[in-house]
């Protein structure tokens, strides 16, 4: 019996007949042509010295935490090597921040990111940190790379102020995405070509807010020093871990499971409907670094 050598056409024809191929084609249709990864890595780093006082980060500690997380995320021994894998000297880099006055991204986080971007060789003129002005900002309009950084907090319209939601300022009318608990926030990433440009997501968990009682609600009573950063290439996976921690804190504070007044459904639909990443905990590779007390991941 002679053996037939399979050509590339033979292989593709055979592959098209197996159930997996059909499933993948259906997956592409559901997620705008993208298939989320099988697993996404998320790094949670904490340091009990991260805050000098309530809501006052220590800049040196924050930078060290960011470096540890980025190096671990990319399996690099040195943070400089990791950052150079994310950003090249030819890039124009927009650092999408959040300026909510009670819980901003914080200058310490913004400056730590910007410093590392400069060290990769990107000139100062091609780096910008912005939030509400991104549509007019010339650096963001020409950006080849984005870094997404915002604090985690509960939110009246979306359930959680998330990394996914942080890009709402790229749209001309943000209120258009408030329907159905902001379920389709993930569509912004595809409609405006932001998914391909985003090199890193940083969910700031230094002092998150775990409870909201109405629009623009804020109270120090519902903020605590978690002293952490969640870092990932995948915004959905990072938000999923952040939501898990907020949920655990609510259980600890209220003494029982108290559901968010608005479900944070946009995190799951970003995965299932818009293909931004992974929401399923079984498909999230979570690495924890540093301080373990009060981790809230049990």
C-alpha positions in Angstrom: 0.0 0.0 0.0 1.4 3.4 -1.0 1.1 6.3 1.4 -0.4 9.6 0.0 1.3 12.8 0.9 -1.3 15.3 2.2 -1.2 18.7 0.4 -2.2 21.9 2.1 -5.5 21.8 0.1 -6.2 18.2 1.4 -5.6 19.4 5.0 -7.9 22.4 4.7 -10.6 20.3 3.0 -10.4 17.8 5.8 -10.4 20.4 8.5 -13.5 22.0 7.1 -15.5 18.8 7.6 -14.8 18.4 11.3 -17.1 19.8 13.9 -14.4 22.1 15.4 -14.0 24.0 12.2 -17.7 24.8 12.1 -17.6 25.8 15.7 -14.8 28.2 15.0 -16.6 29.7 12.1 -19.6 30.3 14.2 -17.4 31.8 16.9 -16.0 34.3 14.4 -19.4 35.4 13.4 -20.5 35.9 17.0 -17.4 37.9 18.0 -16.8 40.2 15.1 -14.3 37.9 13.4 -12.1 37.3 16.5 -11.7 34.1 18.5 -10.8 34.8 22.1 -7.7 33.0 23.4 -8.0 29.6 25.1 -6.5 31.2 28.3 -5.6 34.7 29.3 -3.0 35.6 31.9 -3.7 38.1 34.6 -1.3 39.3 37.2 -2.4 40.7 40.5 0.3 42.5 42.5 -0.1 44.0 46.0 2.2 45.7 48.4 1.1 46.7 51.9 3.3 49.8 51.6 1.5 51.0 48.4 -0.4 53.8 50.3 1.3 56.4 52.5 -2.1 57.3 53.9 -5.7 56.9 52.8 -5.9 57.4 49.0 -2.3 58.6 48.9 -0.1 56.2 46.8 3.6 55.9 47.2 5.0 56.6 43.8 8.1 54.5 44.2 6.2 51.5 45.4 3.6 51.8 42.7 6.3 51.8 40.0 7.9 48.7 41.5 4.5 47.0 41.6 3.8 47.9 37.9 7.3 46.6 36.9 6.8 43.3 38.8 3.4 42.7 37.2 4.5 43.5 33.6 7.6 41.4 33.9 5.6 38.5 35.2 2.9 38.9 32.6 5.4 38.5 29.8 7.7 36.0 31.5 10.6 38.4 31.5 13.2 38.7 34.3 13.7 42.4 33.8 10.9 45.0 33.4 12.8 46.9 30.8 12.8 43.8 28.5 9.0 43.4 29.1 8.2 47.0 28.2 10.2 46.8 25.1 8.1 43.9 24.0 5.0 46.0 24.4 6.2 49.3 23.0 8.7 50.2 20.2 10.5 53.5 19.7 8.4 54.0 16.5 5.1 54.0 18.4 2.9 56.9 19.2 1.4 56.1 22.6 -1.8 57.2 24.2 -2.2 56.4 27.9 -6.0 56.3 28.5 -6.5 57.4 32.1 -9.6 58.3 34.2 -10.0 61.6 35.9 -13.0 60.9 38.2 -12.2 63.2 41.0 -12.8 60.9 43.9 -11.1 57.9 42.4 -8.7 58.8 39.6 -6.2 56.5 37.9 -3.8 58.6 40.1 -0.7 60.6 38.9 1.5 57.9 40.4 0.2 55.2 38.1 0.1 57.6 35.1 3.7 58.7 35.7 5.0 55.2 36.2 3.5 54.1 32.9 4.7 57.2 31.0 8.2 56.8 32.4 8.5 53.2 31.2 7.1 54.2 27.7 9.8 56.9 27.4 12.5 54.4 28.4 11.5 52.3 25.4 12.7 55.1 23.2 9.4 56.9 22.4 9.9 60.7 22.3 8.0 62.8 24.8 6.1 64.5 22.0 4.6 61.1 20.9 3.3 60.2 24.4 0.1 61.6 26.0 -2.0 60.9 29.1 -5.7 61.8 28.6 -9.2 60.9 29.5 -12.1 63.1 28.4 -10.1 64.8 25.6 -9.0 61.7 23.7 -11.1 62.5 20.6 -9.4 65.9 20.2 -5.9 64.9 21.4 -3.5 64.8 18.4 -1.4 62.0 20.0 -4.4 59.8 20.5 -5.7 60.6 17.0 -2.3 59.3 15.6 -1.7 56.6 18.2 -0.3 53.3 17.1 -0.4 52.0 20.7 -2.7 52.4 23.7 -2.2 51.6 27.4 -5.5 51.5 29.3 -5.4 52.4 33.0 -8.3 53.1 35.3 -9.5 52.5 38.9 -12.0 49.8 39.7 -15.3 51.0 41.2 -18.9 50.1 41.3 -21.0 52.1 38.8 -24.6 53.1 38.6 -25.1 52.4 34.9 -22.7 49.6 34.1 -22.4 47.8 37.5 -18.6 48.3 37.5 -16.4 51.1 36.2 -14.1 48.8 34.3 -11.3 48.7 31.8 -13.8 47.9 29.1 -15.8 50.9 30.0 -12.8 53.2 30.2 -12.8 53.6 26.4 -16.3 55.1 26.3 -14.7 58.5 25.8 -13.6 57.5 22.3 -17.2 57.8 21.2 -19.0 61.1 20.3 -22.1 60.3 22.5 -21.2 58.1 25.5 -24.8 58.0 26.7 -25.7 56.0 23.6 -24.1 53.0 25.3 -26.0 53.2 28.6 -28.9 50.9 27.6 -29.3 47.4 29.0 -26.8 48.0 31.8 -24.2 49.1 29.2 -24.1 45.6 27.9 -22.5 46.6 24.6 -19.6 48.7 25.8 -17.3 46.0 24.3 -18.5 47.1 20.8 -16.6 50.3 21.2 -13.3 48.5 21.1 -14.1 46.9 17.7 -15.9 49.9 16.1 -13.0 52.3 16.8 -10.1 49.9 16.2 -9.0 50.0 19.8 -8.5 46.3 20.5 -5.6 45.9 18.1 -3.9 49.1 19.5 -4.2 48.3 23.2 -0.9 46.8 24.4 -1.6 46.7 28.1 -4.5 47.0 30.6 -4.0 48.2 34.2 -6.9 48.0 36.6 -6.0 50.1 39.5 -7.0 48.5 42.8 -5.0 50.7 45.2 -8.2 52.0 46.8 -11.3 50.7 45.0 -15.0 51.5 45.6 -17.2 48.5 46.3 -20.6 50.0 46.7 -22.7 52.6 44.8 -26.1 54.0 45.8 -26.9 56.2 42.8 -25.6 58.2 39.8 -22.1 59.7 40.5 -22.3 58.1 44.0 -19.2 58.3 46.2 -18.5 57.8 49.9 -15.3 57.1 51.7 -17.3 54.5 53.6 -17.3 52.2 50.6 -13.6 52.6 49.7 -10.8 50.5 51.1 -7.0 50.2 50.8 -6.6 47.0 48.7 -3.2 48.2 47.6 -3.1 46.3 44.4 -2.8 46.5 40.6 -4.3 44.1 38.1 -2.4 43.8 34.8 -3.2 41.9 31.6 -3.2 42.1 27.8 -6.8 41.0 28.1 -9.2 43.7 29.4 -12.1 41.2 29.9 -10.0 38.9 32.1 -8.6 41.7 34.1 -12.1 43.1 34.7 -13.4 39.7 35.6 -10.8 39.4 38.4 -11.5 42.9 39.6 -15.2 42.2 39.8 -14.6 39.0 41.7 -12.6 41.1 44.3 -15.3 43.8 44.6 -18.0 41.1 45.0 -16.0 39.4 47.8 -15.5 42.8 49.5 -19.3 43.4 49.4 -19.9 40.0 51.0 -17.3 40.8 53.7 -18.8 44.2 54.4 -22.5 43.4 54.3 -22.2 40.0 55.9 -24.0 38.3 53.0 -24.2 38.3 49.2 -25.6 41.6 48.1 -26.0 41.9 44.4 -24.9 45.0 42.5 -27.9 47.2 41.8 -26.9 47.1 38.2 -25.4 43.8 37.0 -21.9 44.2 35.4 -23.1 42.2 32.4 -20.9 44.1 29.9 -17.9 42.2 31.1 -19.3 38.8 30.0 -20.9 40.2 26.8 -17.5 41.7 25.9 -16.3 38.1 25.7 -19.3 36.3 24.3 -20.7 39.0 22.0 -17.7 41.1 21.0 -14.7 38.8 21.3 -12.5 41.1 23.4 -11.1 38.4 25.7 -11.9 35.8 28.3 -14.5 36.1 31.1 -14.7 32.4 32.2 -12.6 32.0 35.5 -11.5 28.5 34.4 -9.8 30.1 31.4 -8.0 32.8 33.3 -4.4 32.1 34.4 -4.2 34.3 37.6 -0.8 35.0 39.1 -0.7 36.7 42.5 2.4 38.6 43.6 3.3 40.2 46.9 1.1 40.9 49.9 -1.5 38.2 50.5 -3.5 39.5 53.5 -7.1 40.3 52.5 -6.6 38.9 49.0 -10.4 38.3 48.7 -10.0 35.6 46.0 -11.1 32.5 48.0 
